[in-house]
């Protein structure tokens, strides 16, 4: 029997107008492109282990003027790492860095959350940040 080898999470956050440097915004996570439902946290199924292996943005408009970093949180409190600014993670960039120094694992039954952290103050209007995270299912 062939098992699903992975998924891509579609993630977004809304950065309020005039948000300061260091402002934190909770991310919405969509686990399927066919679903319209987003979640603030995702429970890893009991039969799977998830390994986050890559992260990217598709368009320059997706990282907004605040150019945030993304922090990955396990079980509502353990920081598993913070990405570089999304401006460096444009999928077509030849200089796009590795995801993090190593992949991040989320065991069966654990909770995945993400939040964006502004690296630049947001301008006079709100922005929607959109990025994708590749997940290997084991």
WOPEFEN-V894710 format. One record per residue. N is the residue number from 1. RES is the residue in three letters. OMEGA is omega as a letter, one per 30 degrees, with the letter a starting at -180 (* if undefined). Layout:
# WOPEFEN-V894710
N;RES;OMEGA + N;RES;OMEGA
This chain:
# WOPEFEN-V894710
1;UNK;l + 2;UNK;a + 3;UNK;l + 4;UNK;a + 5;UNK;l + 6;UNK;l + 7;UNK;l + 8;UNK;l + 9;UNK;l + 10;UNK;a + 11;UNK;l + 12;UNK;l + 13;UNK;l + 14;UNK;l + 15;UNK;a + 16;UNK;l + 17;UNK;l + 18;UNK;l + 19;UNK;a + 20;UNK;l + 21;UNK;a + 22;UNK;l + 23;UNK;a + 24;UNK;l + 25;UNK;l + 26;UNK;l + 27;UNK;l + 28;UNK;a + 29;UNK;l + 30;UNK;a + 31;UNK;a + 32;UNK;l + 33;UNK;a + 34;UNK;a + 35;UNK;l + 36;UNK;a + 37;UNK;l + 38;UNK;a + 39;UNK;l + 40;UNK;l + 41;UNK;a + 42;UNK;l + 43;UNK;l + 44;UNK;a + 45;UNK;a + 46;UNK;a + 47;UNK;a + 48;UNK;l + 49;UNK;a + 50;UNK;l + 51;UNK;l + 52;UNK;a + 53;UNK;a + 54;UNK;l + 55;UNK;a + 56;UNK;l + 57;UNK;a + 58;UNK;a + 59;UNK;l + 60;UNK;l + 61;UNK;a + 62;UNK;a + 63;UNK;l + 64;UNK;a + 65;UNK;l + 66;UNK;l + 67;UNK;a + 68;UNK;l + 69;UNK;l + 70;UNK;l + 71;UNK;l + 72;UNK;a + 73;UNK;a + 74;UNK;l + 75;UNK;l + 76;UNK;l + 77;UNK;a + 78;UNK;l + 79;UNK;a + 80;UNK;l + 81;UNK;l + 82;UNK;a + 83;UNK;l + 84;UNK;l + 85;UNK;a + 86;UNK;l + 87;UNK;a + 88;UNK;a + 89;UNK;l + 90;UNK;a + 91;UNK;a + 92;UNK;a + 93;UNK;l + 94;UNK;a + 95;UNK;a + 96;UNK;a + 97;UNK;l + 98;UNK;a + 99;UNK;l + 100;UNK;l + 101;UNK;l + 102;UNK;l + 103;UNK;a + 104;UNK;a + 105;UNK;l + 106;UNK;a + 107;UNK;l + 108;UNK;l + 109;UNK;l + 110;UNK;a + 111;UNK;l + 112;UNK;l + 113;UNK;l + 114;UNK;l + 115;UNK;l + 116;UNK;l + 117;UNK;a + 118;UNK;l + 119;UNK;l + 120;UNK;l + 121;UNK;l + 122;UNK;a + 123;UNK;a + 124;UNK;l + 125;UNK;l + 126;UNK;l + 127;UNK;l + 128;UNK;l + 129;UNK;a + 130;UNK;l + 131;UNK;a + 132;UNK;l + 133;UNK;l + 134;UNK;a + 135;UNK;l + 136;UNK;a + 137;UNK;a + 138;UNK;*
